[in-house]
Amino acid sequence: METMIHLLSGIRWQDIVDILINSYILFRLYVLFRGTNVIRMIMAIVMLWMAERMAVNVGLIVTSWAMQGIIAAVALIVIIVFRNEIAGVLQTRNFRSVLWGLPQRQVRTPIDIIVESVYELARRKMGALIVLPLKITLDPIVQSGIPWQGKLSREMLLSIFWHGAPVHDGATIIQGNKITEVAVILPLSKNGDLPSYFGTRHRAAVGLAEQSDALVIAVSEERGQVTVFKNGTIIPINDNLELDHLLREHAGKVTATQGLKKQTVELSIVAMICLASITGIWFSFARGLETLVTLKVPVEFENKKPRMEIFAASTSSVNLQLSGSGSLIKSIRPDQVKVKINLANAVAGGNQLPIGRDSITLPPGIQLKQVEPQVLDVNLDLPGKKTLPVQPDWIGKLTDGLILEDTRMVPDKVKVVGGSLMLKDIQTIYTEKILLENITTGGTVSVSLVLQPSSLKLEAGARNRVDVIYKIKRRVADPS
């Protein structure tokens, strides 16, 4: 759970747009190719890709490479084998329908004309085979059709299936209000359980119904019987009302409300699946392309109490180890990474302040891995002033026979600025060390003051050096 929260906290608005765009592209592919063999192959590729990612996660390197090769081969096969089906889907749609909108189940067809024509053919015992496609394109399934593109009419159908017409033995395809192809050869069914009186015409109708979602109407030349084939089901037709009902249901006119509701539920589920799939892919790539970098970032203090000053801090900058995609890591600007320490609860004196995740500002998509140091020592105090005497810091010893008779400082006192608590414990300011071995006669030496701790400062305008005036005399020999 903590890992998921960590990942979600690093998502940028650009990542959200990226996920939504690709989810919509995947959803549109489903809308355009649903019900076709292409969408089934795309689903197979997605399942192969998921298997490949699982192989990567468990460390199956060779299996992962093999799966990548299979995915590439399957994608190429889909393009080659189903090129006609892909072209058929895209050619029947304009640019707007590719990007937006939902395809209708069937273009409106003059059902009354078909019903009247079919029963006229049956009355005259003229064999006929009429195909009404739905969503799946028939190009890869049927053969040898002659483009027709004639307007559908009773006279047109009767003339096509007239015994003397050269195209009467094949099937006729109707889309919308047009006859698009005639003399089409349909695939024969290999089902051995068909009725014995079914001839070539009826077996071809069964074969197409088994391989597509088209509705096929067969009129028997010998018996004048009308039979409908759909989804592998054989439906004997007893009268024109039954045929009318089946055709309207196929065209989506009888069950339009139910079909719309079912379609809405289906597409809503698909949209959620597309969104979840692309999100998973994004997380997979975002984690897989992780890059580490260490940055040295200055510390900023905020919410300091009135009149309180910072007199000492253990460090002025911290090292941050950051992770993220290579492109994001390279695009980090100095002003995007900040370390801010909150002094609202700090007290006068020494404070140990932790440097937590809430103290660090990072650009979206970048995660914090490590902070060094994790604790900052900060000394806070009210500013104060104190006048302190200056004392020379003598080291070593004088040459034998010499005595340091007198020492005088100019100036002998200095005004020091620092924290009030700190100044309370300081009584003297010392100079830098002065070697006694180098002194043989009286004189004056200019030395610097040593301010300890380093947070102490001299009053503005004061010199950091003093003059030490000293007198040396020889020791009087003992008369004894």
PyMOL commands that set and color helices and strands:
alter all, ss='L'
color gray80, all
select helices_A, chain A and resi 2-9+13-33+37-57+61-81+83-91+95-99+111-123+154-160+200-211+240-251+256-288+326-330+334-336+357-359+420-424+436-438
alter helices_A, ss='H'
color red, helices_A
select strands_A, chain A and resi 128-132+146-151+171-175+178-184+215-219+226-230+233-237+290-302+309-313+317-325+338-342+349-354+360-361+367-372+375-381+383-395+402-410+413-419+429-435+443-450+457-458+465-474
alter strands_A, ss='S'
color yellow, strands_A
deselect
rebuild
show_as cartoon
